[in-house]
Amino acid sequence: MKKNRYSLPFKEEFYVEFGGIKKKDSHSWQIPAQRYAYDFEIRDLEDKPYHDDYYDLNNYYSYKKNILAPMDGVVVEVVNDYPDTKIVENRKIVCDVADVRGNHIIIMHGHNEYSMIAHILKDSFRVREGDVVKRGDVIAMVGNSGNTNGPHIHFQVQRGMEDNAEGIPILFEKILMREKGKKVHRKYVRHGMFVKNKE
């Protein structure tokens, strides 16, 4: 079956905190829609996603970075209801709201594939339900809403827009990958890599 090829939903280089096609790389292997999901965040040379006080969301490198449409499609769901989740001691994962995804967007693509991006900053959406988006369009900004321990982009592709839809491995195109300081070429992105779109 033909599959879509996606761009990374960001411009800068991000670290793959979780994700891949194997159980050991996934943070939610037991949840069908999230099985092949990715968590992306920006990290510094000390392998930290923040500087100085980790309680301050503005100290996280990913916070308020632009989120890009990963492929042409139609916006079928936008949820913009939730404030950022507060960072707690030792950065434990917490959820201050009813939906673990927090603010999120679902985009319908071809071949019955739907992308979902979660933990978006409230009131940062630049699109509405029904809008047509093109690959690379700025659609929102990184926040910390939902089930999270710090600002990051949660990205998954699934067959259908329902919460229990089947997640599918994501094929990216025209991206740069590096692992352990060296450029690599792999079919699928996985945990531990640094990735960015080619210019």
N, CA, C and O of each residue as an XYZ file, in Angstrom:
796
protein
N       0.841     -1.191      0.000
C       0.000      0.000      0.000
C       0.880      1.247      0.000
O       1.867      1.321      0.733
N       0.520      2.209     -0.816
C       1.283      3.442     -0.898
C       1.142      4.234      0.391
O       0.059      4.295      0.973
N       2.237      4.840      0.837
C       2.222      5.651      2.048
C       2.693      7.056      1.731
O       3.461      7.283      0.796
N       2.214      7.987      2.530
C       2.671      9.361      2.408
C       4.070      9.509      2.986
O       4.503      8.721      3.826
N       4.763     10.534      2.516
C       6.050     10.906      3.093
C       5.929     12.313      3.655
O       5.448     13.230      2.989
N       6.372     12.459      4.879
C       6.159     13.679      5.641
C       7.449     14.472      5.816
O       8.552     13.930      5.735
N       7.281     15.756      6.056
C       8.376     16.596      6.518
C       8.303     16.668      8.040
O       7.247     16.429      8.626
N       9.409     16.993      8.668
C       9.399     17.215     10.104
C       8.580     18.471     10.397
O       8.641     19.431      9.628
N       7.813     18.488     11.494
C       6.923     19.627     11.767
C       7.611     20.803     12.466
O       7.013     21.460     13.319
N       8.859     21.061     12.103
C       9.614     22.163     12.691
C      10.756     22.535     11.765
O      11.102     21.780     10.857
N      11.343     23.713     12.001
C      12.420     24.207     11.141
C      13.797     23.908     11.713
O      14.690     23.483     10.981
N      13.980     24.126     13.018
C      15.279     23.937     13.642
C      15.615     22.448     13.800
O      14.786     21.583     13.518
N      16.825     22.168     14.247
C      17.191     20.781     14.554
C      16.615     20.417     15.922
O      16.814     21.134     16.903
N      15.903     19.301     15.973
C      15.323     18.803     17.220
C      15.900     17.422     17.541
O      16.371     16.703     16.660
N      15.848     17.077     18.821
C      16.272     15.762     19.306
C      15.057     14.846     19.378
O      13.971     15.285     19.755
N      15.234     13.579     19.019
C      14.154     12.594     19.113
C      14.190     11.993     20.513
O      14.953     11.068     20.790
N      13.352     12.534     21.385
C      13.319     12.070     22.775
C      12.725     10.675     22.881
O      13.221      9.831     23.628
N      11.660     10.442     22.128
C      11.037      9.120     22.035
C      10.585      8.919     20.602
O      10.316      9.880     19.882
N      10.503      7.649     20.192
C       9.907      7.338     18.909
C      10.766      6.461     18.034
O      11.992      6.431     18.148
N      10.089      5.750     17.158
C      10.735      4.822     16.244
C       9.747      3.741     15.861
O       8.542      3.892     16.059
N      10.249      2.665     15.322
C       9.359      1.569     14.908
C       9.513      0.333     15.799
O       8.936     -0.718     15.520
N      10.297      0.470     16.873
C      10.496     -0.650     17.798
C       9.994     -0.284     19.188
O       9.990      0.886     19.572
N       9.578     -1.281     19.925
C       9.008     -1.078     21.257
C       9.973     -0.334     22.172
O       9.544      0.508     22.962
N      11.246     -0.623     22.083
C      12.222     -0.011     22.993
C      12.362      1.492     22.785
O      12.833      2.190     23.683
N      11.969      2.003     21.633
C      12.082      3.431     21.343
C      10.801      4.210     21.640
O      10.819      5.440     21.684
N       9.701      3.506     21.842
C       8.389      4.134     21.999
C       8.107      4.469     23.461
O       8.552      3.761     24.364
N       7.360      5.560     23.689
C       6.923      5.851     25.057
C       5.510      5.333     25.321
O       5.050      5.357     26.462
N       4.818      4.867     24.283
C       3.425      4.420     24.443
C       3.114      3.263     23.497
O       2.126      3.309     22.764
N       3.940      2.239     23.509
C       3.774      1.112     22.596
C       2.411      0.446     22.772
O       1.850     -0.078     21.810
N       1.874      0.463     23.995
C       0.625     -0.229     24.283
C      -0.607      0.553     23.829
O      -1.717      0.021     23.858
N      -0.426      1.810     23.409
C      -1.547      2.626     22.935
C      -1.504      2.638     21.408
O      -0.592      3.231     20.832
N      -2.468      1.999     20.735
C      -2.382      1.818     19.281
C      -2.079      3.081     18.486
O      -1.225      3.052     17.600
N      -2.753      4.183     18.776
C      -2.555      5.401     17.990
C      -1.169      6.007     18.209
O      -0.634      6.672     17.322
N      -0.588      5.777     19.392
C       0.695      6.395     19.746
C       1.895      5.463     19.579
O       3.022      5.841     19.899
N       1.664      4.271     19.089
C       2.743      3.275     19.036
C       3.982      3.796     18.303
O       5.107      3.556     18.740
N       3.781      4.503     17.200
C       4.915      4.992     16.406
C       5.060      6.512     16.497
O       5.654      7.144     15.623
N       4.509      7.085     17.563
C       4.570      8.536     17.756
C       5.990      8.977     18.088
O       6.814      8.190     18.555
N       6.254     10.260     17.835
C       7.541     10.863     18.172
C       7.343     12.025     19.134
O       6.368     12.772     19.041
N       8.281     12.163     20.056
C       8.409     13.368     20.873
C       9.705     14.047     20.469
O      10.781     13.454     20.547
N       9.592     15.295     20.037
C      10.754     16.062     19.589
C      10.967     17.255     20.509
O      10.006     17.920     20.897
N      12.227     17.531     20.862
C      12.557     18.723     21.633
C      13.951     19.205     21.243
O      14.769     18.433     20.745
N      14.205     20.475     21.473
C      15.528     21.030     21.206
C      16.390     20.819     22.450
O      15.944     21.068     23.570
N      17.610     20.364     22.250
C      18.543     20.169     23.362
C      19.848     20.906     23.093
O      20.235     21.123     21.945
N      20.518     21.288     24.185
C      21.798     21.994     24.047
C      22.966     21.016     24.082
O      22.762     19.802     24.099
N      24.182     21.536     24.094
C      25.369     20.693     24.056
C      25.543     19.858     25.320
O      26.291     18.880     25.320
N      24.860     20.236     26.391
C      24.890     19.456     27.632
C      23.736     18.459     27.697
O      23.488     17.852     28.739
N      23.033     18.296     26.575
C      21.937     17.343     26.451
C      20.726     17.738     27.300
O      19.958     16.876     27.728
N      20.558     19.026     27.538
C      19.412     19.515     28.300
C      18.443     20.251     27.383
O      18.866     20.913     26.435
N      17.132     20.138     27.662
C      16.144     20.854     26.855
C      15.846     22.260     27.390
O      14.962     22.943     26.873
N      16.569     22.689     28.408
C      16.328     23.984     29.038
C      17.647     24.544     29.561
O      18.659     23.845     29.610
N      17.614     25.821     29.951
C      18.756     26.439     30.619
C      18.262     27.079     31.910
O      17.091     27.440     32.027
N      19.153     27.213     32.864
C      18.833     27.850     34.150
C      17.663     27.145     34.844
O      17.648     25.916     34.918
N      16.693     27.893     35.349
C      15.598     27.366     36.158
C      14.618     26.559     35.303
O      13.986     27.104     34.398
N      14.494     25.255     35.593
C      13.630     24.418     34.754
C      12.147     24.625     35.033
O      11.312     24.120     34.282
N      11.793     25.351     36.090
C      10.385     25.637     36.359
C       9.818     26.674     35.396
O       8.605     26.746     35.200
N      10.685     27.469     34.800
C      10.261     28.558     33.910
C      10.166     28.039     32.473
O      11.182     27.692     31.870
N       8.954     27.987     31.926
C       8.753     27.470     30.574
C       9.543     28.245     29.533
O       9.953     27.682     28.517
N       9.760     29.526     29.776
C      10.499     30.343     28.816
C      11.968     29.951     28.717
O      12.669     30.410     27.815
N      12.440     29.113     29.627
C      13.827     28.653     29.584
C      13.999     27.386     28.747
O      15.114     26.883     28.615
N      12.929     26.876     28.189
C      13.001     25.674     27.352
C      13.202     26.100     25.902
O      12.491     26.962     25.386
N      14.185     25.476     25.257
C      14.565     25.873     23.906
C      13.438     25.661     22.891
O      13.363     26.378     21.893
N      12.570     24.689     23.137
C      11.488     24.390     22.190
C      10.290     25.316     22.352
O       9.494     25.468     21.426
N      10.158     25.929     23.510
C       8.946     26.679     23.837
C       8.715     27.826     22.855
O       9.610     28.630     22.592
N       7.515     27.881     22.328
C       7.059     28.909     21.389
C       7.746     28.855     20.025
O       7.657     29.806     19.248
N       8.430     27.748     19.732
C       8.947     27.567     18.376
C       7.767     27.270     17.439
O       6.757     26.706     17.859
N       7.908     27.652     16.186
C       6.845     27.416     15.216
C       6.684     25.931     14.907
O       7.661     25.190     14.798
N       5.442     25.522     14.772
C       5.104     24.172     14.331
C       4.641     24.269     12.883
O       3.834     25.132     12.536
N       5.158     23.378     12.044
C       4.882     23.417     10.612
C       3.968     22.261     10.185
O       4.012     21.173     10.758
N       3.157     22.516      9.186
C       2.357     21.430      8.606
C       3.306     20.403      7.999
O       4.173     20.767      7.206
N       3.158     19.123      8.356
C       4.097     18.107      7.878
C       3.847     17.636      6.452
O       4.672     16.936      5.865
N       2.692     18.029      5.898
C       2.324     17.611      4.549
C       1.068     18.370      4.154
O       0.357     18.883      5.019
N       0.785     18.446      2.861
C      -0.466     19.053      2.411
C      -1.649     18.299      3.023
O      -1.599     17.081      3.194
N      -2.700     19.031      3.347
C      -3.870     18.369      3.894
C      -4.953     19.346      4.283
O      -4.876     20.538      3.984
N      -5.975     18.821      4.961
C      -7.101     19.617      5.436
C      -7.192     19.477      6.952
O      -7.155     18.365      7.479
N      -7.309     20.595      7.647
C      -7.425     20.581      9.102
C      -8.817     20.082      9.477
O      -9.822     20.680      9.093
N      -8.870     18.980     10.233
C     -10.171     18.413     10.601
C     -10.485     18.578     12.083
O     -11.632     18.399     12.494
N      -9.485     18.917     12.886
C      -9.757     19.161     14.311
C      -8.721     20.100     14.888
O      -7.520     19.929     14.675
N      -9.199     21.101     15.625
C      -8.340     22.002     16.389
C      -8.923     22.098     17.790
O     -10.093     22.445     17.952
N      -8.126     21.797     18.795
C      -8.534     21.965     20.197
C      -7.626     23.017     20.805
O      -6.405     22.864     20.821
N      -8.232     24.089     21.307
C      -7.490     25.250     21.809
C      -8.062     25.674     23.161
O      -8.407     26.839     23.360
N      -8.159     24.725     24.082
C      -8.876     24.956     25.343
C      -8.000     25.068     26.584
O      -8.478     25.522     27.623
N      -6.742     24.671     26.508
C      -6.009     24.407     27.738
C      -4.789     25.310     27.943
O      -4.068     25.616     26.992
N      -4.566     25.733     29.190
C      -3.331     26.460     29.513
C      -2.157     25.486     29.576
O      -2.347     24.270     29.541
N      -0.951     26.026     29.668
C       0.228     25.171     29.807
C       0.200     24.416     31.132
O      -0.235     24.952     32.151
N       0.661     23.184     31.111
C       0.867     22.408     32.323
C       2.085     22.959     33.056
O       3.110     23.247     32.437
N       1.970     23.106     34.372
C       3.086     23.628     35.160
C       4.160     22.560     35.327
O       3.854     21.374     35.454
N       5.408     22.984     35.327
C       6.521     22.065     35.586
C       6.609     21.827     37.083
O       6.572     22.775     37.868
N       6.727     20.566     37.485
C       6.812     20.222     38.903
C       8.223     19.752     39.248
O       9.068     19.586     38.368
N       8.461     19.545     40.513
C       9.787     19.146     40.986
C      10.265     17.881     40.296
O       9.506     16.929     40.115
N      11.533     17.887     39.914
C      12.175     16.771     39.209
C      11.564     16.512     37.829
O      11.793     15.460     37.233
N      10.794     17.469     37.332
C      10.191     17.381     36.001
C       9.408     16.070     35.790
O       9.518     15.421     34.750
N       8.629     15.713     36.790
C       7.771     14.541     36.636
C       6.678     14.841     35.612
O       6.225     15.979     35.484
N       6.263     13.806     34.886
C       5.206     13.978     33.894
C       3.877     14.137     34.614
O       3.490     13.283     35.411
N       3.177     15.235     34.331
C       1.873     15.493     34.928
C       0.931     15.990     33.837
O       1.361     16.371     32.749
N      -0.377     15.977     34.155
C      -1.386     16.471     33.230
C      -2.390     17.292     34.031
O      -3.067     16.758     34.911
N      -2.491     18.573     33.737
C      -3.389     19.472     34.452
C      -4.776     19.549     33.834
O      -5.642     20.252     34.355
N      -5.007     18.834     32.725
C      -6.252     19.009     31.973
C      -6.903     17.661     31.657
O      -6.322     16.604     31.905
N      -8.121     17.717     31.106
C      -8.899     16.499     30.861
C      -8.363     15.673     29.700
O      -8.543     14.456     29.685
N      -7.711     16.300     28.729
C      -7.228     15.605     27.534
C      -5.706     15.530     27.583
O      -5.042     16.566     27.635
N      -5.144     14.327     27.566
C      -3.690     14.169     27.668
C      -2.957     14.834     26.506
O      -1.777     15.165     26.621
N      -3.656     15.029     25.388
C      -3.039     15.683     24.234
C      -2.921     17.188     24.417
O      -2.172     17.853     23.701
N      -3.677     17.730     25.397
C      -3.727     19.174     25.544
C      -4.273     19.797     24.269
O      -5.096     19.195     23.579
N      -3.815     21.000     23.958
C      -4.205     21.622     22.690
C      -3.548     20.847     21.559
O      -2.358     20.538     21.618
N      -4.328     20.535     20.528
C      -3.772     19.708     19.461
C      -4.482     19.977     18.136
O      -5.522     20.633     18.082
N      -3.889     19.453     17.085
C      -4.438     19.608     15.743
C      -4.366     18.269     15.022
O      -3.400     17.521     15.173
N      -5.402     17.973     14.235
C      -5.409     16.783     13.398
C      -5.596     17.242     11.952
O      -6.499     18.022     11.646
N      -4.731     16.747     11.071
C      -4.776     17.098      9.656
C      -5.015     15.835      8.839
O      -4.340     14.825      9.038
N      -5.963     15.891      7.934
C      -6.268     14.760      7.052
C      -5.416     14.859      5.789
O      -5.394     15.891      5.117
N      -4.722     13.774      5.481
C      -3.893     13.689      4.286
C      -4.458     12.611      3.364
O      -5.502     12.028      3.659
N      -3.785     12.346      2.266
C      -4.218     11.289      1.366
C      -3.985      9.908      1.949
O      -3.306      9.756      2.964
N      -4.558      8.896      1.293
C      -4.368      7.483      1.655
C      -4.860      7.158      3.065
O      -4.306      6.285      3.732
N      -5.904      7.863      3.520
C      -6.503      7.623      4.841
C      -5.490      7.781      5.973
O      -5.530      7.035      6.952
N      -4.594      8.738      5.842
C      -3.637      9.025      6.900
C      -3.947     10.383      7.523
O      -4.230     11.355      6.823
N      -3.887     10.428      8.849
C      -4.161     11.642      9.611
C      -2.975     11.903     10.541
O      -2.554     11.017     11.285
N      -2.446     13.111     10.492
C      -1.380     13.455     11.425
C      -1.979     14.199     12.613
O      -2.944     14.949     12.471
N      -1.388     13.977     13.793
C      -1.838     14.648     15.007
C      -0.617     15.234     15.716
O       0.371     14.536     15.947
N      -0.694     16.505     16.053
C       0.369     17.192     16.777
C      -0.222     17.705     18.084
O      -1.263     18.362     18.074
N       0.429     17.413     19.212
C      -0.121     17.711     20.531
C       0.794     18.622     21.360
O       1.947     18.873     21.010
N       0.226     19.107     22.479
C       0.896     19.954     23.489
C       1.154     21.371     22.966
O       2.165     21.992     23.294
N       0.236     21.861     22.162
C       0.394     23.157     21.491
C       0.051     24.307     22.442
O      -0.785     24.161     23.334
N       0.702     25.439     22.239
C       0.480     26.641     23.041
C      -0.912     27.210     22.763
O      -1.296     27.409     21.611
N      -1.654     27.464     23.830
C      -3.005     28.014     23.691
C      -2.983     29.345     22.937
O      -2.111     30.186     23.156
N      -3.941     29.510     22.065
C      -4.138     30.738     21.276
C      -3.015     31.012     20.273
O      -2.875     32.138     19.795
N      -2.219     29.995     19.952
C      -1.140     30.186     18.975
C      -1.506     29.647     17.589
O      -0.723     29.779     16.648
N      -2.688     29.040     17.459
C      -3.067     28.449     16.173
C      -3.226     29.533     15.104
O      -3.782     30.604     15.351
N      -2.724     29.220     13.919
C      -2.892     30.115     12.774
C      -3.853     29.536     11.737
O      -4.042     30.105     10.662
N      -4.453     28.403     12.076
C      -5.398     27.746     11.161
C      -6.647     27.357     11.933
O      -6.659     27.318     13.163
N      -7.700     27.071     11.170
C      -8.965     26.640     11.744
C      -9.421     25.362     11.060
O      -8.914     24.993     10.000
N     -10.380     24.697     11.678
C     -10.948     23.494     11.066
C     -11.514     23.839      9.696
O     -12.219     24.834      9.530
N     -11.194     23.001      8.724
C     -11.632     23.225      7.359
C     -10.596     23.894      6.482
O     -10.729     23.894      5.258
N      -9.559     24.469      7.090
C      -8.516     25.117      6.297
C      -7.675     24.090      5.544
O      -7.418     22.993      6.041
N      -7.258     24.462      4.349
C      -6.311     23.659      3.578
C      -4.909     24.164      3.908
O      -4.654     25.368      3.854
N      -4.002     23.256      4.249
C      -2.636     23.640      4.569
C      -1.675     23.002      3.581
O      -1.946     21.945      3.011
N      -0.554     23.667      3.395
C       0.510     23.157      2.542
C       1.703     22.770      3.407
O       1.927     23.344      4.473
N       2.451     21.804      2.940
C       3.655     21.363      3.641
C       4.524     22.589      3.986
O       4.837     23.402      3.116
N       4.901     22.702      5.245
C       5.776     23.788      5.672
C       5.065     25.030      6.165
O       5.711     25.939      6.687
N       3.732     25.095      6.011
C       2.997     26.233      6.558
C       3.131     26.271      8.076
O       3.110     25.226      8.726
N       3.270     27.464      8.644
C       3.260     27.601     10.103
C       1.817     27.462     10.574
O       0.939     28.197     10.121
N       1.567     26.513     11.490
C       0.195     26.255     11.924
C      -0.042     26.611     13.394
O      -1.184     26.839     13.792
N       1.026     26.663     14.210
C       0.870     26.949     15.639
C       2.258     27.076     16.266
O       3.266     27.150     15.562
N       2.295     27.099     17.617
C       3.576     27.182     18.329
C       3.634     26.124     19.429
O       2.610     25.694     19.960
N       4.844     25.724     19.748
C       5.069     24.702     20.776
C       4.658     25.246     22.140
O       5.034     26.354     22.522
N       3.884     24.453     22.863
C       3.486     24.797     24.218
C       3.811     23.663     25.175
O       4.710     22.857     24.934
N       3.055     23.622     26.269
C       3.271     22.582     27.269
C       1.943     22.103     27.842
O       1.860     21.748     29.018
N       0.905     22.095     27.009
C      -0.416     21.677     27.474
C      -0.551     20.159     27.423
O       0.057     19.494     26.585
N      -1.355     19.630     28.329
C      -1.598     18.192     28.337
C      -0.634     17.432     29.220
O      -0.103     17.974     30.189
N      -0.409     16.167     28.881
C       0.418     15.243     29.666
C       1.880     15.423     29.270
O       2.305     14.911     28.234
N       2.649     16.141     30.077
C       3.991     16.531     29.659
C       4.861     16.894     30.853
O       4.359     17.195     31.936
N       6.162     16.861     30.641
C       7.107     17.318     31.674
C       7.979     18.451     31.157
O       8.973     18.816     31.785
N       7.605     19.001     30.017
C       8.340     20.111     29.429
C       7.915     20.307     27.990
O       7.429     19.366     27.363
N       8.084     21.503     27.447
C       7.661     21.794     26.084
C       8.323     20.871     25.057
O       9.538     20.676     25.066
N       7.507     20.320     24.188
C       8.004     19.468     23.111
C       6.890     19.295     22.088
O       5.752     19.700     22.324
N       7.221     18.698     20.961
C       6.234     18.388     19.923
C       5.959     16.892     19.941
O       6.865     16.081     19.750
N       4.716     16.538     20.169
C       4.288     15.147     20.021
C       3.662     15.020     18.638
O       2.729     15.751     18.304
N       4.174     14.094     17.838
C       3.732     13.949     16.447
C       3.464     12.491     16.151
O       4.311     11.632     16.394
N       2.280     12.212     15.624
C       1.952     10.843     15.233
C       1.112     10.864     13.972
O       0.495     11.875     13.637
N       1.094      9.732     13.273
C       0.254      9.545     12.095
C      -0.579      8.293     12.336
O      -0.077      7.274     12.812
N      -1.858      8.388     12.000
C      -2.775      7.284     12.288
C      -3.780      7.121     11.164
O      -3.976      8.023     10.349
N      -4.419      5.947     11.133
C      -5.453      5.663     10.130
C      -6.805      6.023     10.742
O      -7.403      5.215     11.453
N      -7.280      7.227     10.468
C      -8.515      7.719     11.057
C      -8.209      8.762     12.117
O      -7.075      8.864     12.585
N      -9.226      9.542     12.499
C      -8.990     10.616     13.458
C      -9.461     10.269     14.866
O      -9.348     11.091     15.775
N      -9.984      9.071     15.055
C     -10.454      8.659     16.371
C      -9.287      8.416     17.320
O      -8.172      8.130     16.883
N      -9.548      8.529     18.618
C      -8.498      8.330     19.625
C      -7.893      6.930     19.552
O      -6.710      6.746     19.840
N      -8.701      5.951     19.169
C      -8.222      4.565     19.135
C      -7.819      4.110     17.738
O      -7.706      2.910     17.486
N      -7.601      5.058     16.825
C      -7.183      4.696     15.464
C      -5.811      4.030     15.484
O      -5.020      4.228     16.406
N      -5.550      3.251     14.465
C      -4.268      2.541     14.363
C      -3.141      3.511     13.996
O      -3.214      4.199     12.977
N      -2.102      3.562     14.830
C      -0.921      4.352     14.509
C      -0.089      3.646     13.458
O      -0.078      2.417     13.394
N       0.617      4.421     12.623
C       1.440      3.821     11.575
C       2.837      4.431     11.599
O       2.993      5.599     11.957
N       3.861      3.655     11.220
C       5.219      4.199     11.133
C       5.266      5.370     10.151
O       4.603      5.349      9.114
N       6.048      6.380     10.487
C       6.093      7.605      9.694
C       7.326      7.618      8.815
O       8.448      7.459      9.297
N       7.112      7.807      7.522
C       8.211      7.974      6.580
C       8.446      9.463      6.350
O       7.545     10.179      5.912
N       9.656      9.925      6.647
C      10.020     11.316      6.412
C      10.836     11.415      5.123
O      11.522     10.468      4.736
N      10.752     12.570      4.467
C      11.545     12.795      3.268
C      12.321     14.097      3.392
O      11.910     15.030      4.082
N      13.458     14.131      2.700
C      14.300     15.322      2.634
C      14.652     15.850      4.016
O      14.463     17.030      4.311
N      15.172     14.948      4.867
C      15.606     15.357      6.189
C      17.059     14.950      6.411
O      17.582     14.053      5.751
N      17.690     15.629      7.350
C      19.048     15.314      7.782
C      18.981     14.638      9.132
O      18.244     15.077     10.015
N      19.753     13.565      9.302
C      19.790     12.829     10.562
C      21.228     12.734     11.045
O      22.153     12.544     10.255
N      21.398     12.867     12.339
C      22.707     12.557     12.918
C      22.501     11.804     14.225
O      21.540     12.026     14.962
N      23.433     10.916     14.475
C      23.355     10.039     15.637
C      24.764      9.879     16.188
O      25.684      9.506     15.461
N      24.927     10.165     17.477
C      26.245     10.102     18.112
C      27.251     10.975     17.364
O      28.412     10.605     17.190
N      26.776     12.141     16.927
C      27.650     13.114     16.287
C      27.939     12.881     14.822
O      28.641     13.682     14.203
N      27.417     11.804     14.243
C      27.713     11.488     12.847
C      26.437     11.490     12.010
O      25.367     11.116     12.491
N      26.560     11.916     10.756
C      25.435     11.850      9.847
C      25.090     10.391      9.568
O      25.973      9.552      9.392
N      23.791     10.103      9.532
C      23.340      8.735      9.242
C      22.218      8.803      8.213
O      21.601      9.847      8.004
N      21.975      7.665      7.580
C      20.880      7.545      6.617
C      20.103      6.293      6.980
O      20.602      5.178      6.830
N      18.894      6.478      7.451
C      18.049      5.352      7.817
C      16.656      5.555      7.240
O      16.258      6.682      6.947
N      15.926      4.476      7.080
C      14.567      4.572      6.548
C      13.646      5.273      7.528
O      12.809      6.085      7.135
N      13.806      4.949      8.831
C      12.943      5.523      9.857
C      13.781      6.258     10.903
O      14.867      5.817     11.280
N      13.252      7.375     11.353
C      13.853      8.122     12.454
C      13.641      7.342     13.741
O      12.634      6.652     13.898
N      14.607      7.454     14.675
C      14.433      6.735     15.937
C      15.003      7.535     17.103
O      15.747      8.498     16.920
N      14.627      7.105     18.309
C      15.078      7.729     19.539
C      16.605      7.908     19.546
O      17.352      7.019     19.138
N      17.043      9.077     20.020
C      18.471      9.349     20.136
C      19.069     10.130     18.989
O      20.216     10.569     19.071
N      18.309     10.312     17.915
C      18.810     11.079     16.764
C      18.537     12.578     16.936
O      17.658     12.988     17.695
N      19.318     13.378     16.206
C      19.009     14.788     15.985
C      18.571     14.896     14.529
O      19.227     14.355     13.639
N      17.471     15.589     14.287
C      16.903     15.627     12.944
C      16.468     17.033     12.571
O      16.096     17.834     13.429
N      16.522     17.320     11.273
C      15.989     18.581     10.752
C      15.681     18.416      9.275
O      16.212     17.526      8.611
N      14.817     19.281      8.773
C      14.517     19.280      7.344
C      15.685     19.861      6.571
O      16.368     20.765      7.053
N      15.917     19.343      5.370
C      16.900     19.964      4.485
C      16.380     21.308      4.044
O      15.177     21.482      3.849
N      17.269     22.248      3.887
C      16.869     23.617      3.466
C      16.334     23.586      2.041
O      15.948     24.624      1.503
